[in-house]
Amino acid sequence: MRQIWDFIQYQILGMGWLNSLIGAMLGSFGLDMTERLGTSLQFFLFDLIKILVLLSVLIFIISYIQSHFPPERTKKILERFKGIKANILSALLGTLTPFCSCSSIPIFIGFTNAGLPVGVTFSFLISSPLVDLGALVLLISVFGFPIAVAYVLAGLVLAVAGGTLIDKLGMEKYVIRYNVQSANANYETGTMTRKDRLLYAKEQMAATVKRVWPYVIVGVGIGALIHNWIPEEWIQKVLGTNNPFSVLIATVIGIPMYADIFGTIPVAEALYAKGVGVGTILSFMMAVTALSLPSMIMLKKVVKPQLLATFIAIVTVGIILIGYLFNALGFLF
C-alpha cells in the first residue's frame, strides 16, 4: 500500500517522470546537470510545467463542482445555519472557490449585501484564497500528504476562528454595503445543463490560468534562485528554526507580496529544500495569500478602517501562532 501511495505522490501528482525527462533533455543539449545552471533550468522548467498542468486540470474539476454552488445558492445554504456551524460551513465553501484574495472580495460583498452575519462572510474571505482543493493536491505533490493536510487544516481553523472572533466583537456596523453582484451570480444550478457546466469549468480554468501564470513564473524563478544560488547557511541564518524571529520575518515579508497559493508553492518548495521550518514556510504562504497589499486596498473600499484593522490583526496573529506551533511540532513532519 505504501508503494502505491508513493507512486501516486511522486510519479503522478509529483510528476517525477517529467523531472527526469527534462533533466535528460537538458543533458542532451550539452548542459552539465551537476552545475548550477543546469539544475536551475531543470527546477524552473519542471516546476513551471508541473504547476500549470496540475493547475489547469484541478481548476477545471473544481470549477465543475463549483457550478453546483453559485453565490445565490451558497447564500441560501449559509442562511440555514447559525453560530460557529455557519462559520465552519462558510470556510468549507471557501475551499470550492479557487480565487486569489482580490477575486474573493466581490463574492464577499454579495454575502454581506444578502444580510449574512459579518463573521460568516469573513470566514469565507479568509478561507477562499488560503485553502482550496487544487492547492491541497499541489501541496501533496511537493511536500507530501502530512504537510499538505496540516496546511489545509490550519487554514480552515484560522478562517473559522477569525470569523467567529470578528462576530463576537460586534463588527457588523463597520461593513459598507453595496448593491453589487458577483460575476457568477447569474449561474443558477437549475438551469445549467452538463454542457453548460463543462463550458463554465473551461472558462474558469482559462481565466484562472491567464490570471495566475505570471505569478507562477515569478514564483518558480524565485524558487530556482533560492534552490540553486543562495547558500543554505544564509537561508538558515534568516529563516532557520534557530532564529526565534523566523516566523515573524516570513510573515512580514509575505504580507506586501501579491500572489495566490499557486505562485507561492515553488518558493515554499525551495525554502523547504534549504531546511526552513514547516511553520515558517506555512506562515509565509498564508501571509502572501490572505493578506496581500492589493487585496487590503480593495477591502478598504467595503469595510471601515476599524474592521479592516481588526481583520488584519486577527489574521496576522493567527498566522504567526500557526507558524510557531508547527515549528514546535516540526518533528512530526
C-alpha positions in Angstrom: 0.0 0.0 0.0 2.8 2.3 0.9 4.5 1.7 -2.5 1.2 2.5 -4.3 0.8 5.8 -2.4 4.5 6.8 -3.1 3.9 6.1 -6.8 0.8 8.3 -6.8 2.6 11.1 -4.8 5.9 11.2 -6.6 5.1 10.0 -10.1 1.5 11.0 -10.8 1.0 14.1 -8.6 4.6 15.0 -8.2 5.3 14.1 -11.9 8.8 12.7 -11.1 9.0 11.2 -14.5 8.8 14.7 -16.0 11.6 15.9 -13.9 13.8 13.0 -15.1 12.8 13.6 -18.7 13.6 17.3 -18.5 17.0 16.6 -16.9 17.8 14.1 -19.7 16.7 16.6 -22.4 18.8 19.4 -20.9 21.8 17.0 -20.7 21.4 16.0 -24.3 21.8 19.7 -25.2 25.2 19.6 -23.6 24.3 21.2 -20.2 26.2 19.8 -17.2 23.4 18.7 -14.8 25.7 18.8 -11.8 26.3 22.6 -12.3 24.1 25.4 -11.0 22.9 26.5 -14.5 21.7 23.0 -15.4 19.9 22.3 -12.1 18.4 25.8 -12.1 16.9 25.3 -15.6 15.7 21.9 -14.6 14.0 23.2 -11.5 12.4 26.1 -13.4 11.1 24.1 -16.4 9.9 21.2 -14.3 8.0 23.3 -11.7 6.6 25.6 -14.3 5.2 22.8 -16.4 4.0 20.7 -13.4 2.2 23.6 -11.7 0.5 24.8 -14.9 -0.6 21.3 -15.9 -1.9 20.3 -12.5 -3.5 23.8 -12.1 -5.4 23.5 -15.3 -6.7 20.0 -14.5 -7.6 20.8 -10.9 -9.3 24.2 -11.7 -11.4 22.5 -14.3 -12.6 19.9 -11.9 -13.1 22.3 -9.0 -15.0 24.8 -11.2 -17.3 22.0 -12.4 -18.1 21.2 -8.8 -18.4 24.9 -8.1 -21.1 25.3 -10.8 -23.4 23.5 -8.4 -22.8 26.2 -5.8 -23.3 29.6 -7.3 -23.4 32.6 -4.9 -27.2 32.7 -4.7 -27.4 29.0 -3.7 -24.5 29.3 -1.4 -26.2 32.2 0.4 -29.3 30.2 0.8 -27.3 27.3 2.3 -25.5 29.5 4.7 -28.7 31.2 5.9 -29.9 27.9 7.3 -27.1 27.8 9.9 -26.2 29.9 12.9 -23.2 30.5 15.1 -20.0 28.5 14.6 -21.7 26.0 12.4 -22.2 28.7 9.8 -18.6 29.8 10.1 -17.4 26.2 9.6 -19.7 25.8 6.5 -18.6 29.1 5.1 -14.9 28.2 5.5 -15.5 24.8 3.8 -17.4 26.5 0.9 -14.4 28.8 0.5 -12.4 25.7 -0.4 -14.6 25.4 -3.5 -13.6 28.8 -4.8 -10.1 28.8 -6.4 -9.7 32.5 -6.2 -7.0 34.9 -5.1 -7.8 37.3 -2.3 -8.8 40.1 -4.7 -11.2 37.8 -6.6 -12.9 36.7 -3.4 -13.9 40.2 -2.4 -16.9 40.6 -4.9 -18.4 37.4 -3.5 -17.7 38.7 0.0 -19.7 41.9 -1.0 -22.6 39.7 -2.3 -22.7 37.8 1.0 -22.7 41.0 3.1 -25.5 42.5 0.9 -27.5 39.4 1.4 -27.5 40.0 5.1 -25.2 37.2 6.2 -23.5 37.8 9.5 -20.2 39.6 9.2 -18.3 36.8 10.9 -19.6 34.2 8.4 -18.6 36.3 5.5 -15.1 36.8 6.9 -14.7 33.1 7.4 -15.3 32.7 3.7 -12.9 35.7 2.9 -10.1 34.1 4.9 -10.6 30.5 3.6 -11.2 31.3 -0.1 -7.7 32.4 -1.1 -6.0 30.5 1.6 -7.3 27.0 1.1 -8.8 25.1 -1.9 -8.8 21.6 -3.2 -6.4 22.4 -6.0 -3.9 23.8 -3.5 -4.2 20.6 -1.5 -3.3 18.4 -4.4 -0.4 20.6 -5.4 0.9 20.7 -1.9 0.8 16.9 -1.7 2.8 16.7 -4.9 5.5 19.0 -3.4 5.6 18.4 0.3 3.7 15.2 0.9 0.4 14.3 2.5 1.1 15.3 6.2 2.3 18.9 5.5 -0.4 19.5 2.8 -3.2 18.4 5.2 -1.7 20.4 8.0 -1.7 23.5 5.9 -5.4 23.0 4.9 -6.5 22.3 8.5 -4.6 25.3 9.8 -6.1 27.5 7.1 -9.7 26.3 8.0 -9.1 26.7 11.7 -7.8 30.3 11.1 -10.9 31.0 8.9 -13.4 29.7 11.5 -11.6 31.3 14.5 -11.1 34.6 12.7 -14.7 34.9 11.5 -16.1 33.8 14.9 -13.9 36.4 16.8 -15.0 39.2 14.4 -18.6 38.2 15.0 -18.1 38.2 18.8 -16.5 41.7 18.6 -19.7 43.1 17.1 -18.1 44.5 13.9 -21.3 44.4 11.8 -21.7 48.2 11.9 -18.3 48.7 10.2 -19.4 47.0 6.9 -20.1 49.3 4.0 -22.9 47.7 1.9 -23.1 48.0 -1.9 -25.6 46.7 -4.4 -23.0 44.6 -6.3 -23.4 41.2 -7.9 -20.5 38.9 -8.5 -19.8 37.7 -12.0 -21.0 34.2 -11.2 -24.3 35.3 -9.5 -26.3 34.5 -12.7 -25.3 30.9 -12.7 -28.4 29.0 -11.4 -27.9 25.3 -10.9 -31.4 24.5 -12.0 -30.9 26.0 -15.5 -27.4 24.7 -16.3 -27.0 21.6 -18.4 -24.0 19.3 -18.3 -22.7 21.1 -21.4 -23.2 24.5 -19.6 -21.2 23.2 -16.6 -18.4 21.9 -18.8 -18.3 25.3 -20.6 -18.3 27.1 -17.3 -15.5 25.0 -16.0 -13.4 25.5 -19.2 -14.0 29.3 -18.9 -13.0 29.4 -15.3 -9.9 27.3 -16.0 -8.8 29.6 -18.8 -9.5 32.7 -16.8 -7.6 31.4 -13.7 -4.6 30.2 -15.7 -4.5 33.6 -17.6 -4.6 35.4 -14.3 -2.0 33.4 -12.3 0.6 32.3 -14.9 2.8 35.5 -14.4 2.9 34.9 -10.7 3.7 31.2 -11.2 6.6 32.2 -13.5 7.9 34.7 -10.9 7.4 32.2 -8.1 9.2 29.4 -9.9 12.0 31.8 -10.9 12.5 32.9 -7.2 12.3 29.2 -6.2 15.1 28.3 -8.7 17.2 31.2 -7.4 16.8 30.1 -3.8 17.2 26.4 -4.6 20.4 26.7 -6.6 22.1 30.0 -6.0 21.6 31.2 -2.4 23.8 29.4 0.1 21.9 27.3 2.6 23.6 28.9 5.5 22.2 32.3 4.5 18.7 31.0 4.4 19.2 29.1 7.7 20.5 32.3 9.4 17.4 34.3 8.5 14.6 31.8 8.3 16.1 28.7 10.1 14.5 27.2 13.2 17.4 28.5 15.3 16.3 32.1 14.6 13.4 32.8 17.0 12.1 35.6 14.7 12.0 33.4 11.6 8.2 33.2 11.6 7.8 36.9 12.2 10.2 37.7 9.3 8.4 35.3 6.9 5.1 36.8 7.8 6.3 40.4 7.3 7.9 39.5 4.0 4.8 37.8 2.8 2.2 40.5 3.5 3.2 43.1 0.9 3.5 40.5 -1.8 0.7 39.6 -4.2 0.2 36.1 -5.4 -2.1 33.2 -4.9 -1.3 29.9 -3.4 -0.1 28.5 -6.8 2.5 31.3 -7.1 3.9 30.7 -3.6 4.3 27.0 -3.8 7.6 27.0 -5.8 9.1 29.5 -3.4 8.0 27.4 -0.4 9.4 24.3 -2.1 12.8 25.9 -2.4 12.8 27.1 1.2 11.8 23.6 2.3 14.7 22.1 0.4 17.0 24.5 2.2 15.8 23.2 5.6 13.5 26.1 6.6 11.0 25.0 9.2 7.5 23.9 8.2 5.9 26.6 10.4 7.9 29.4 8.8 7.0 28.2 5.3 3.3 28.0 6.2 3.4 31.5 7.7 4.9 32.9 4.5 2.4 31.2 2.3 -0.6 32.3 4.4 0.6 35.9 4.7 1.1 36.2 0.9 -2.3 34.6 0.0 -4.5 36.0 2.8 -3.1 39.5 3.5 -1.6 40.8 0.2 -1.5 44.6 0.0 -3.6 44.9 -3.1 -6.5 42.9 -1.5 -6.3 45.0 1.6 -6.6 48.1 -0.6 -9.7 46.6 -2.2 -11.2 45.5 1.1 -10.8 49.0 2.5 -13.5 50.1 0.0 -16.1 47.8 1.5 -15.3 47.9 5.2 -14.4 50.7 7.6 -10.9 51.2 9.0 -11.9 49.7 12.4 -13.0 46.4 10.8 -10.1 46.3 8.4 -7.5 46.8 11.2 -9.2 44.1 13.3 -9.2 41.7 10.4 -5.5 42.3 9.6 -4.6 42.0 13.3 -6.6 38.7 13.8 -5.2 37.1 10.7 -1.6 38.2 11.3 -1.6 37.0 14.9 -3.2 33.7 13.8 -0.6 33.2 11.1 2.2 33.8 13.5 0.8 31.5 16.1 0.3 28.8 13.5 3.9 29.2 12.3 5.4 28.9 15.8 3.1 25.9 16.6 4.1 24.0 13.5 7.8 24.8 14.0 7.5 23.4 17.5 5.8 20.2 16.1 8.3 20.0 13.2 9.4 16.6 14.3 6.0 15.3 13.1 6.8 16.2 9.5 
